[in-house]
Amino acid sequence: MVIRRRARRFLIPLMLYSVSAAVVGYFVHHAHSGARGIEAQQRYESQVAELSAELESLKTRRTDWERRIALLRSDQIDSDLLEERARLMLGRVHRNDLVIITGPDP
């Protein structure tokens, strides 16, 4: 009987502490590597940075295209732009032009 009391006095708190430690460990593990954990937040932040950079490049491209379209929409078409587009579409050059072939556009 004395041994059972000593065993209970020792084992019951040990079991409670081990169950508590397991529950805390479970939540800490999922807080770190779960679907909404620290690692996921870092992945989301890197995606946000990549998408922000892509957005900025697309905004600059759009601004450039809007400027070029505005040149075509005016009452008087810009002759240099018209000549550039015509040569590009027809694949022709003026005999005094210097042609430098750089390869296909990306």
N, CA, C and O atoms as a printed pandas DataFrame, in Angstrom:
     atom_number atom_name residue_name chain_id  residue_number  x_coord  y_coord  z_coord
0              1         N          MET        A               1    0.780   -1.187    0.000
1              2        CA          MET        A               1    0.000    0.000    0.000
2              3         C          MET        A               1    0.831    1.266    0.000
3              4         O          MET        A               1    0.500    2.246   -0.667
4              5         N          VAL        A               2    1.886    1.232    0.737
5              6        CA          VAL        A               2    2.757    2.396    0.806
6              7         C          VAL        A               2    3.394    2.632   -0.558
7              8         O          VAL        A               2    3.576    3.776   -0.975
8              9         N          ILE        A               3    3.723    1.578   -1.234
9             10        CA          ILE        A               3    4.356    1.700   -2.543
10            11         C          ILE        A               3    3.371    2.277   -3.552
11            12         O          ILE        A               3    3.759    3.082   -4.399
12            13         N          ARG        A               4    2.104    1.879   -3.476
13            14        CA          ARG        A               4    1.099    2.406   -4.392
14            15         C          ARG        A               4    0.900    3.915   -4.181
15            16         O          ARG        A               4    0.778    4.665   -5.149
16            17         N          ARG        A               5    0.869    4.338   -2.968
17            18        CA          ARG        A               5    0.711    5.770   -2.694
18            19         C          ARG        A               5    1.888    6.564   -3.227
19            20         O          ARG        A               5    1.717    7.625   -3.828
20            21         N          ARG        A               6    3.087    6.040   -3.001
21            22        CA          ARG        A               6    4.277    6.743   -3.525
22            23         C          ARG        A               6    4.273    6.742   -5.049
23            24         O          ARG        A               6    4.638    7.741   -5.668
24            25         N          ALA        A               7    3.869    5.644   -5.652
25            26        CA          ALA        A               7    3.810    5.568   -7.113
26            27         C          ALA        A               7    2.770    6.543   -7.657
27            28         O          ALA        A               7    3.026    7.237   -8.641
28            29         N          ARG        A               8    1.601    6.599   -7.022
29            30        CA          ARG        A               8    0.565    7.544   -7.454
30            31         C          ARG        A               8    1.014    8.985   -7.266
31            32         O          ARG        A               8    0.765    9.831   -8.125
32            33         N          ARG        A               9    1.657    9.261   -6.177
33            34        CA          ARG        A               9    2.153   10.604   -5.918
34            35         C          ARG        A               9    3.171   11.044   -6.978
35            36         O          ARG        A               9    3.288   12.233   -7.275
36            37         N          PHE        A              10    3.873   10.120   -7.519
37            38        CA          PHE        A              10    4.902   10.409   -8.500
38            39         C          PHE        A              10    4.347   10.342   -9.925
39            40         O          PHE        A              10    4.659   11.212  -10.739
40            41         N          LEU        A              11    3.530    9.327  -10.247
41            42        CA          LEU        A              11    3.072    9.101  -11.615
42            43         C          LEU        A              11    1.968   10.054  -12.067
43            44         O          LEU        A              11    1.957   10.460  -13.230
44            45         N          ILE        A              12    1.055   10.416  -11.200
45            46        CA          ILE        A              12   -0.046   11.302  -11.616
46            47         C          ILE        A              12    0.477   12.678  -12.048
47            48         O          ILE        A              12    0.097   13.139  -13.124
48            49         N          PRO        A              13    1.321   13.355  -11.274
49            50        CA          PRO        A              13    1.858   14.635  -11.779
50            51         C          PRO        A              13    2.733   14.451  -13.017
51            52         O          PRO        A              13    2.741   15.300  -13.909
52            53         N          LEU        A              14    3.467   13.345  -13.068
53            54        CA          LEU        A              14    4.294   13.079  -14.251
54            55         C          LEU        A              14    3.423   12.943  -15.493
55            56         O          LEU        A              14    3.774   13.485  -16.540
56            57         N          MET        A              15    2.321   12.251  -15.412
57            58        CA          MET        A              15    1.405   12.094  -16.540
58            59         C          MET        A              15    0.785   13.441  -16.931
59            60         O          MET        A              15    0.671   13.745  -18.118
60            61         N          LEU        A              16    0.389   14.242  -15.953
61            62        CA          LEU        A              16   -0.197   15.550  -16.263
62            63         C          LEU        A              16    0.807   16.465  -16.959
63            64         O          LEU        A              16    0.470   17.149  -17.925
64            65         N          TYR        A              17    2.048   16.471  -16.457
65            66        CA          TYR        A              17    3.079   17.296  -17.086
66            67         C          TYR        A              17    3.407   16.807  -18.492
67            68         O          TYR        A              17    3.621   17.619  -19.392
68            69         N          SER        A              18    3.449   15.515  -18.689
69            70        CA          SER        A              18    3.788   14.991  -20.021
70            71         C          SER        A              18    2.656   15.258  -21.016
71            72         O          SER        A              18    2.924   15.586  -22.172
72            73         N          VAL        A              19    1.416   15.126  -20.593
73            74        CA          VAL        A              19    0.285   15.451  -21.480
74            75         C          VAL        A              19    0.288   16.948  -21.788
75            76         O          VAL        A              19    0.065   17.344  -22.932
76            77         N          SER        A              20    0.534   17.765  -20.800
77            78        CA          SER        A              20    0.600   19.220  -21.029
78            79         C          SER        A              20    1.735   19.570  -21.975
79            80         O          SER        A              20    1.562   20.404  -22.864
80            81         N          ALA        A              21    2.883   18.952  -21.801
81            82        CA          ALA        A              21    4.022   19.210  -22.690
82            83         C          ALA        A              21    3.711   18.760  -24.110
83            84         O          ALA        A              21    4.103   19.434  -25.064
84            85         N          ALA        A              22    3.016   17.638  -24.275
85            86        CA          ALA        A              22    2.649   17.167  -25.611
86            87         C          ALA        A              22    1.690   18.138  -26.292
87            88         O          ALA        A              22    1.831   18.415  -27.483
88            89         N          VAL        A              23    0.718   18.655  -25.545
89            90        CA          VAL        A              23   -0.246   19.612  -26.118
90            91         C          VAL        A              23    0.469   20.901  -26.510
91            92         O          VAL        A              23    0.229   21.432  -27.595
92            93         N          VAL        A              24    1.326   21.402  -25.661
93            94        CA          VAL        A              24    2.080   22.618  -25.979
94            95         C          VAL        A              24    2.985   22.380  -27.180
95            96         O          VAL        A              24    3.085   23.237  -28.058
96            97         N          GLY        A              25    3.642   21.229  -27.229
97            98        CA          GLY        A              25    4.501   20.898  -28.365
98            99         C          GLY        A              25    3.724   20.828  -29.672
99           100         O          GLY        A              25    4.208   21.275  -30.712
100          101         N          TYR        A              26    2.532   20.274  -29.621
101          102        CA          TYR        A              26    1.672   20.203  -30.804
102          103         C          TYR        A              26    1.367   21.606  -31.332
103          104         O          TYR        A              26    1.509   21.871  -32.525
104          105         N          PHE        A              27    0.946   22.500  -30.435
105          106        CA          PHE        A              27    0.597   23.851  -30.869
106          107         C          PHE        A              27    1.823   24.641  -31.333
107          108         O          PHE        A              27    1.725   25.419  -32.282
108          109         N          VAL        A              28    2.950   24.458  -30.696
109          110        CA          VAL        A              28    4.169   25.149  -31.125
110          111         C          VAL        A              28    4.597   24.667  -32.504
111          112         O          VAL        A              28    5.000   25.468  -33.347
112          113         N          HIS        A              29    4.511   23.368  -32.734
113          114        CA          HIS        A              29    4.883   22.823  -34.047
114          115         C          HIS        A              29    4.006   23.414  -35.149
115          116         O          HIS        A              29    4.513   23.825  -36.193
116          117         N          HIS        A              30    2.708   23.456  -34.926
117          118        CA          HIS        A              30    1.817   23.990  -35.950
118          119         C          HIS        A              30    1.898   25.506  -36.061
119          120         O          HIS        A              30    1.617   26.057  -37.125
120          121         N          ALA        A              31    2.271   26.182  -35.002
121          122        CA          ALA        A              31    2.468   27.630  -35.097
122          123         C          ALA        A              31    3.691   27.953  -35.939
123          124         O          ALA        A              31    3.759   29.016  -36.556
124          125         N          HIS        A              32    4.643   27.054  -35.969
125          126        CA          HIS        A              32    5.857   27.290  -36.748
126          127         C          HIS        A              32    5.708   26.829  -38.193
127          128         O          HIS        A              32    6.029   27.579  -39.116
128          129         N          SER        A              33    5.229   25.616  -38.401
129          130        CA          SER        A              33    5.238   25.072  -39.760
130          131         C          SER        A              33    3.851   24.713  -40.272
131          132         O          SER        A              33    3.746   23.943  -41.227
132          133         N          GLY        A              34    2.811   25.223  -39.696
133          134        CA          GLY        A              34    1.461   24.933  -40.142
134          135         C          GLY        A              34    1.074   25.775  -41.346
135          136         O          GLY        A              34    1.880   26.541  -41.875
136          137         N          ALA        A              35   -0.174   25.621  -41.769
137          138        CA          ALA        A              35   -0.667   26.343  -42.949
138          139         C          ALA        A              35   -0.675   27.852  -42.726
139          140         O          ALA        A              35   -0.577   28.614  -43.687
140          141         N          ARG        A              36   -0.790   28.295  -41.479
141          142        CA          ARG        A              36   -0.776   29.727  -41.173
142          143         C          ARG        A              36    0.346   30.066  -40.208
143          144         O          ARG        A              36    0.242   31.014  -39.429
144          145         N          GLY        A              37    1.412   29.292  -40.262
145          146        CA          GLY        A              37    2.517   29.475  -39.334
146          147         C          GLY        A              37    3.535   30.487  -39.812
147          148         O          GLY        A              37    3.298   31.233  -40.762
148          149         N          ILE        A              38    4.663   30.500  -39.143
149          150        CA          ILE        A              38    5.728   31.461  -39.433
150          151         C          ILE        A              38    6.329   31.214  -40.811
151          152         O          ILE        A              38    6.585   32.162  -41.552
152          153         N          GLU        A              39    6.558   29.938  -41.165
153          154        CA          GLU        A              39    7.134   29.631  -42.479
154          155         C          GLU        A              39    6.191   30.042  -43.604
155          156         O          GLU        A              39    6.634   30.573  -44.622
156          157         N          ALA        A              40    4.902   29.801  -43.427
157          158        CA          ALA        A              40    3.926   30.193  -44.439
158          159         C          ALA        A              40    3.890   31.713  -44.590
159          160         O          ALA        A              40    3.759   32.223  -45.703
160          161         N          GLN        A              41    4.005   32.430  -43.489
161          162        CA          GLN        A              41    4.007   33.889  -43.549
162          163         C          GLN        A              41    5.229   34.384  -44.318
163          164         O          GLN        A              41    5.117   35.337  -45.089
164          165         N          GLN        A              42    6.373   33.770  -44.131
165          166        CA          GLN        A              42    7.572   34.172  -44.872
166          167         C          GLN        A              42    7.411   33.884  -46.363
167          168         O          GLN        A              42    7.849   34.679  -47.195
168          169         N          ARG        A              43    6.790   32.759  -46.709
169          170        CA          ARG        A              43    6.535   32.458  -48.121
170          171         C          ARG        A              43    5.598   33.494  -48.722
171          172         O          ARG        A              43    5.809   33.947  -49.847
172          173         N          TYR        A              44    4.553   33.875  -47.972
173          174        CA          TYR        A              44    3.620   34.879  -48.469
174          175         C          TYR        A              44    4.303   36.231  -48.664
175          176         O          TYR        A              44    4.026   36.932  -49.637
176          177         N          GLU        A              45    5.179   36.591  -47.760
177          178        CA          GLU        A              45    5.889   37.868  -47.894
178          179         C          GLU        A              45    6.801   37.866  -49.109
179          180         O          GLU        A              45    6.911   38.882  -49.795
180          181         N          SER        A              46    7.459   36.748  -49.391
181          182        CA          SER        A              46    8.312   36.684  -50.586
182          183         C          SER        A              46    7.464   36.737  -51.853
183          184         O          SER        A              46    7.874   37.346  -52.841
184          185         N          GLN        A              47    6.289   36.109  -51.842
185          186        CA          GLN        A              47    5.400   36.196  -52.994
186          187         C          GLN        A              47    4.903   37.615  -53.199
187          188         O          GLN        A              47    4.778   38.075  -54.333
188          189         N          VAL        A              48    4.621   38.307  -52.110
189          190        CA          VAL        A              48    4.166   39.699  -52.209
190          191         C          VAL        A              48    5.261   40.563  -52.822
191          192         O          VAL        A              48    4.979   41.433  -53.646
192          193         N          ALA        A              49    6.504   40.328  -52.425
193          194        CA          ALA        A              49    7.612   41.109  -52.982
194          195         C          ALA        A              49    7.770   40.841  -54.475
195          196         O          ALA        A              49    7.971   41.773  -55.254
196          197         N          GLU        A              50    7.682   39.575  -54.880
197          198        CA          GLU        A              50    7.800   39.232  -56.304
198          199         C          GLU        A              50    6.663   39.850  -57.110
199          200         O          GLU        A              50    6.894   40.420  -58.177
200          201         N          LEU        A              51    5.449   39.740  -56.611
201          202        CA          LEU        A              51    4.301   40.284  -57.332
202          203         C          LEU        A              51    4.327   41.808  -57.378
203          204         O          LEU        A              51    3.867   42.404  -58.352
204          205         N          SER        A              52    4.858   42.442  -56.339
205          206        CA          SER        A              52    4.973   43.904  -56.359
206          207         C          SER        A              52    5.974   44.353  -57.415
207          208         O          SER        A              52    5.749   45.341  -58.114
208          209         N          ALA        A              53    7.083   43.621  -57.525
209          210        CA          ALA        A              53    8.065   43.948  -58.559
210          211         C          ALA        A              53    7.473   43.749  -59.948
211          212         O          ALA        A              53    7.705   44.561  -60.844
212          213         N          GLU        A              54    6.718   42.685  -60.131
213          214        CA          GLU        A              54    6.080   42.438  -61.426
214          215         C          GLU        A              54    5.051   43.517  -61.734
215          216         O          GLU        A              54    4.935   43.957  -62.878
216          217         N          LEU        A              55    4.305   43.946  -60.720
217          218        CA          LEU        A              55    3.322   45.003  -60.909
218          219         C          LEU        A              55    3.983   46.303  -61.350
219          220         O          LEU        A              55    3.479   46.986  -62.241
220          221         N          GLU        A              56    5.101   46.644  -60.733
221          222        CA          GLU        A              56    5.813   47.868  -61.114
222          223         C          GLU        A              56    6.301   47.804  -62.558
223          224         O          GLU        A              56    6.202   48.789  -63.289
224          225         N          SER        A              57    6.828   46.651  -62.974
225          226        CA          SER        A              57    7.297   46.532  -64.362
226          227         C          SER        A              57    6.125   46.616  -65.328
227          228         O          SER        A              57    6.254   47.210  -66.399
228          229         N          LEU        A              58    4.988   46.036  -64.971
229          230        CA          LEU        A              58    3.823   46.118  -65.841
230          231         C          LEU        A              58    3.269   47.542  -65.901
231          232         O          LEU        A              58    2.772   47.971  -66.942
232          233         N          LYS        A              59    3.351   48.273  -64.791
233          234        CA          LYS        A              59    2.900   49.665  -64.805
234          235         C          LYS        A              59    3.765   50.513  -65.731
235          236         O          LYS        A              59    3.253   51.361  -66.461
236          237         N          THR        A              60    5.075   50.284  -65.701
237          238        CA          THR        A              60    5.949   51.052  -66.593
238          239         C          THR        A              60    5.695   50.691  -68.051
239          240         O          THR        A              60    5.706   51.565  -68.918
240          241         N          ARG        A              61    5.464   49.397  -68.329
241          242        CA          ARG        A              61    5.151   48.995  -69.707
242          243         C          ARG        A              61    3.840   49.632  -70.160
243          244         O          ARG        A              61    3.729   50.095  -71.294
244          245         N          ARG        A              62    2.846   49.653  -69.266
245          246        CA          ARG        A              62    1.558   50.235  -69.624
246          247         C          ARG        A              62    1.700   51.732  -69.895
247          248         O          ARG        A              62    1.107   52.252  -70.841
248          249         N          THR        A              63    2.473   52.414  -69.078
249          250        CA          THR        A              63    2.691   53.844  -69.284
250          251         C          THR        A              63    3.357   54.101  -70.629
251          252         O          THR        A              63    2.997   55.035  -71.345
252          253         N          ASP        A              64    4.331   53.263  -70.961
253          254        CA          ASP        A              64    5.015   53.393  -72.249
254          255         C          ASP        A              64    4.045   53.177  -73.399
255          256         O          ASP        A              64    4.060   53.931  -74.372
256          257         N          TRP        A              65    3.202   52.156  -73.297
257          258        CA          TRP        A              65    2.236   51.894  -74.362
258          259         C          TRP        A              65    1.195   53.009  -74.442
259          260         O          TRP        A              65    0.793   53.393  -75.541
260          261         N          GLU        A              66    0.762   53.523  -73.325
261          262        CA          GLU        A              66   -0.202   54.627  -73.353
262          263         C          GLU        A              66    0.390   55.856  -74.023
263          264         O          GLU        A              66   -0.297   56.562  -74.763
264          265         N          ARG        A              67    1.671   56.110  -73.761
265          266        CA          ARG        A              67    2.330   57.243  -74.412
266          267         C          ARG        A              67    2.399   57.040  -75.916
267          268         O          ARG        A              67    2.152   57.970  -76.683
268          269         N          ARG        A              68    2.736   55.823  -76.343
269          270        CA          ARG        A              68    2.830   55.543  -77.782
270          271         C          ARG        A              68    1.469   55.601  -78.447
271          272         O          ARG        A              68    1.356   56.069  -79.580
272          273         N          ILE        A              69    0.438   55.134  -77.766
273          274        CA          ILE        A              69   -0.914   55.187  -78.329
274          275         C          ILE        A              69   -1.386   56.623  -78.427
275          276         O          ILE        A              69   -2.068   56.996  -79.381
276          277         N          ALA        A              70   -1.025   57.429  -77.445
277          278        CA          ALA        A              70   -1.403   58.847  -77.494
278          279         C          ALA        A              70   -0.769   59.531  -78.696
279          280         O          ALA        A              70   -1.367   60.437  -79.276
280          281         N          LEU        A              71    0.425   59.113  -79.075
281          282        CA          LEU        A              71    1.053   59.687  -80.272
282          283         C          LEU        A              71    0.291   59.295  -81.527
283          284         O          LEU        A              71    0.221   60.076  -82.475
284          285         N          LEU        A              72   -0.279   58.099  -81.546
285          286        CA          LEU        A              72   -1.037   57.663  -82.721
286          287         C          LEU        A              72   -2.443   58.262  -82.752
287          288         O          LEU        A              72   -3.015   58.399  -83.833
288          289         N          ARG        A              73   -3.006   58.617  -81.623
289          290        CA          ARG        A              73   -4.374   59.125  -81.562
290          291         C          ARG        A              73   -4.494   60.625  -81.826
291          292         O          ARG        A              73   -5.601   61.128  -82.018
292          293         N          SER        A              74   -3.420   61.314  -81.839
293          294        CA          SER        A              74   -3.519   62.769  -81.988
294          295         C          SER        A              74   -4.017   63.131  -83.390
295          296         O          SER        A              74   -4.098   62.280  -84.277
296          297         N          ASP        A              75   -4.346   64.404  -83.566
297          298        CA          ASP        A              75   -4.857   64.862  -84.866
298          299         C          ASP        A              75   -3.831   64.649  -85.960
299          300         O          ASP        A              75   -4.175   64.301  -87.090
300          301         N          GLN        A              76   -2.583   64.859  -85.622
301          302        CA          GLN        A              76   -1.514   64.659  -86.595
302          303         C          GLN        A              76   -0.653   63.506  -86.091
303          304         O          GLN        A              76   -0.087   63.577  -85.000
304          305         N          ILE        A              77   -0.556   62.454  -86.883
305          306        CA          ILE        A              77    0.206   61.264  -86.493
306          307         C          ILE        A              77    1.697   61.597  -86.558
307          308         O          ILE        A              77    2.164   62.242  -87.497
308          309         N          ASP        A              78    2.422   61.150  -85.555
309          310        CA          ASP        A              78    3.864   61.347  -85.510
310          311         C          ASP        A              78    4.495   60.567  -86.661
311          312         O          ASP        A              78    4.368   59.344  -86.721
312          313         N          SER        A              79    5.161   61.248  -87.554
313          314        CA          SER        A              79    5.685   60.601  -88.757
314          315         C          SER        A              79    6.780   59.580  -88.438
315          316         O          SER        A              79    6.879   58.552  -89.107
316          317         N          ASP        A              80    7.598   59.857  -87.427
317          318        CA          ASP        A              80    8.647   58.900  -87.070
318          319         C          ASP        A              80    8.048   57.591  -86.553
319          320         O          ASP        A              80    8.519   56.506  -86.895
320          321         N          LEU        A              81    7.033   57.700  -85.747
321          322        CA          LEU        A              81    6.390   56.507  -85.213
322          323         C          LEU        A              81    5.674   55.737  -86.319
323          324         O          LEU        A              81    5.716   54.507  -86.343
324          325         N          LEU        A              82    5.031   56.437  -87.216
325          326        CA          LEU        A              82    4.351   55.790  -88.332
326          327         C          LEU        A              82    5.356   55.067  -89.224
327          328         O          LEU        A              82    5.116   53.936  -89.647
328          329         N          GLU        A              83    6.466   55.712  -89.505
329          330        CA          GLU        A              83    7.503   55.087  -90.337
330          331         C          GLU        A              83    8.104   53.868  -89.638
331          332         O          GLU        A              83    8.367   52.851  -90.279
332          333         N          GLU        A              84    8.319   53.969  -88.339
333          334        CA          GLU        A              84    8.865   52.833  -87.583
334          335         C          GLU        A              84    7.913   51.641  -87.640
335          336         O          GLU        A              84    8.346   50.514  -87.883
336          337         N          ARG        A              85    6.625   51.881  -87.418
337          338        CA          ARG        A              85    5.642   50.792  -87.444
338          339         C          ARG        A              85    5.515   50.196  -88.846
339          340         O          ARG        A              85    5.396   48.980  -88.993
340          341         N          ALA        A              86    5.539   51.042  -89.871
341          342        CA          ALA        A              86    5.415   50.539  -91.244
342          343         C          ALA        A              86    6.620   49.672  -91.602
343          344         O          ALA        A              86    6.460   48.608  -92.199
344          345         N          ARG        A              87    7.795   50.106  -91.252
345          346        CA          ARG        A              87    8.994   49.308  -91.546
346          347         C          ARG        A              87    8.995   47.982  -90.777
347          348         O          ARG        A              87    9.408   46.947  -91.299
348          349         N          LEU        A              88    8.529   48.036  -89.541
349          350        CA          LEU        A              88    8.472   46.818  -88.740
350          351         C          LEU        A              88    7.468   45.831  -89.311
351          352         O          LEU        A              88    7.742   44.633  -89.379
352          353         N          MET        A              89    6.309   46.327  -89.722
353          354        CA          MET        A              89    5.273   45.437  -90.249
354          355         C          MET        A              89    5.615   44.905  -91.638
355          356         O          MET        A              89    5.316   43.753  -91.953
356          357         N          LEU        A              90    6.233   45.728  -92.459
357          358        CA          LEU        A              90    6.560   45.300  -93.820
358          359         C          LEU        A              90    7.895   44.565  -93.898
359          360         O          LEU        A              90    8.156   43.852  -94.867
360          361         N          GLY        A              91    8.723   44.732  -92.905
361          362        CA          GLY        A              91   10.028   44.083  -92.918
362          363         C          GLY        A              91   11.003   44.730  -93.893
363          364         O          GLY        A              91   11.903   44.069  -94.410
364          365         N          ARG        A              92   10.826   45.994  -94.136
365          366        CA          ARG        A              92   11.680   46.711  -95.091
366          367         C          ARG        A              92   12.487   47.790  -94.373
367          368         O          ARG        A              92   12.123   48.257  -93.293
368          369         N          VAL        A              93   13.591   48.167  -95.007
369          370        CA          VAL        A              93   14.413   49.256  -94.487
370          371         C          VAL        A              93   14.765   50.197  -95.626
371          372         O          VAL        A              93   14.702   49.833  -96.800
372          373         N          HIS        A              94   15.131   51.394  -95.260
373          374        CA          HIS        A              94   15.588   52.374  -96.250
374          375         C          HIS        A              94   17.012   52.019  -96.645
375          376         O          HIS        A              94   17.752   51.453  -95.839
376          377         N          ARG        A              95   17.402   52.336  -97.847
377          378        CA          ARG        A              95   18.744   51.927  -98.300
378          379         C          ARG        A              95   19.867   52.609  -97.529
379          380         O          ARG        A              95   20.987   52.097  -97.516
380          381         N          ASN        A              96   19.608   53.750  -96.882
381          382        CA          ASN        A              96   20.636   54.435  -96.109
382          383         C          ASN        A              96   20.662   54.018  -94.639
383          384         O          ASN        A              96   21.509   54.477  -93.873
384          385         N          ASP        A              97   19.744   53.159  -94.257
385          386        CA          ASP        A              97   19.671   52.726  -92.855
386          387         C          ASP        A              97   20.712   51.661  -92.560
387          388         O          ASP        A              97   21.066   50.850  -93.417
388          389         N          LEU        A              98   21.189   51.687  -91.329
389          390        CA          LEU        A              98   22.108   50.674  -90.831
390          391         C          LEU        A              98   21.294   49.691  -89.995
391          392         O          LEU        A              98   20.629   50.089  -89.038
392          393         N          VAL        A              99   21.345   48.395  -90.357
393          394        CA          VAL        A              99   20.545   47.376  -89.678
394          395         C          VAL        A              99   21.471   46.561  -88.787
395          396         O          VAL        A              99   22.475   46.017  -89.248
396          397         N          ILE        A             100   21.129   46.486  -87.526
397          398        CA          ILE        A             100   21.877   45.661  -86.577
398          399         C          ILE        A             100   20.936   44.573  -86.082
399          400         O          ILE        A             100   19.933   44.873  -85.435
400          401         N          ILE        A             101   21.242   43.329  -86.372
401          402        CA          ILE        A             101   20.386   42.209  -85.982
402          403         C          ILE        A             101   20.803   41.756  -84.593
403          404         O          ILE        A             101   21.948   41.355  -84.384
404          405         N          THR        A             102   19.878   41.819  -83.645
405          406        CA          THR        A             102   20.195   41.465  -82.260
406          407         C          THR        A             102   19.581   40.144  -81.839
407          408         O          THR        A             102   19.863   39.670  -80.739
408          409         N          GLY        A             103   18.771   39.546  -82.652
409          410        CA          GLY        A             103   18.127   38.285  -82.290
410          411         C          GLY        A             103   16.667   38.506  -81.940
411          412         O          GLY        A             103   16.183   39.637  -81.974
412          413         N          PRO        A             104   15.964   37.434  -81.605
413          414        CA          PRO        A             104   14.536   37.579  -81.327
414          415         C          PRO        A             104   14.282   38.329  -80.041
415          416         O          PRO        A             104   15.063   38.263  -79.092
416          417         N          ASP        A             105   13.167   39.046  -80.031
417          418        CA          ASP        A             105   12.768   39.791  -78.820
418          419         C          ASP        A             105   12.327   38.816  -77.746
419          420         O          ASP        A             105   11.720   37.791  -78.055
420          421         N          PRO        A             106   12.625   39.121  -76.476
421          422        CA          PRO        A             106   12.207   38.205  -75.401
422          423         C          PRO        A             106   10.727   38.264  -75.134
423          424         O          PRO        A             106   10.229   37.554  -74.261
